[in-house]
Amino acid sequence: MSQWYQMDFPDPSSEPARMLYCYHDTVLVIVMMVLFGVGWFLILVLVAPFMKGLVNRDITNSDKLEVAWTLLPSFFLVAIGSSSLLNLYEMEVGDNVGYNVSVTGHQWYWEYNYILDLDESTKDSDYIYFSLMKDYCNEILK
């Protein structure tokens, strides 16, 4: 159950939600690895003048570093892209959909229509709301 002070996603209740949760965690780990790698190189370059050229000889004219600097981001992008496409494929609308949401953007506001499948007939959310309110009011008046 999600609380207002919770700093995490709510518990996933379906397989696509679980996959998106894992995707988020994976991308977060990759972003942190890139952040630490770039930060390490930044500190290395900033400290290099004080180390009397010991660092500079390892960084300049290093073919291995240039190959790694080129190929490593491509591996990260392929990993993120493939799992993202897998999630997108899994989230396609299937046969057993519980409800549909129709969203229309107007100039100054958004219009949301929730279409539920009840008793083999498609009913608008306003109809369902007012029928439930009518039943509730009839119970209170009795």
Summary of the structure (lengths in Angstrom):
residues: 142
radius of gyration: 26.8
end to end distance: 35.5
largest distance: 90.9
contacts: 262
relative contact order: 0.07
helix: 61%
strand: 14%
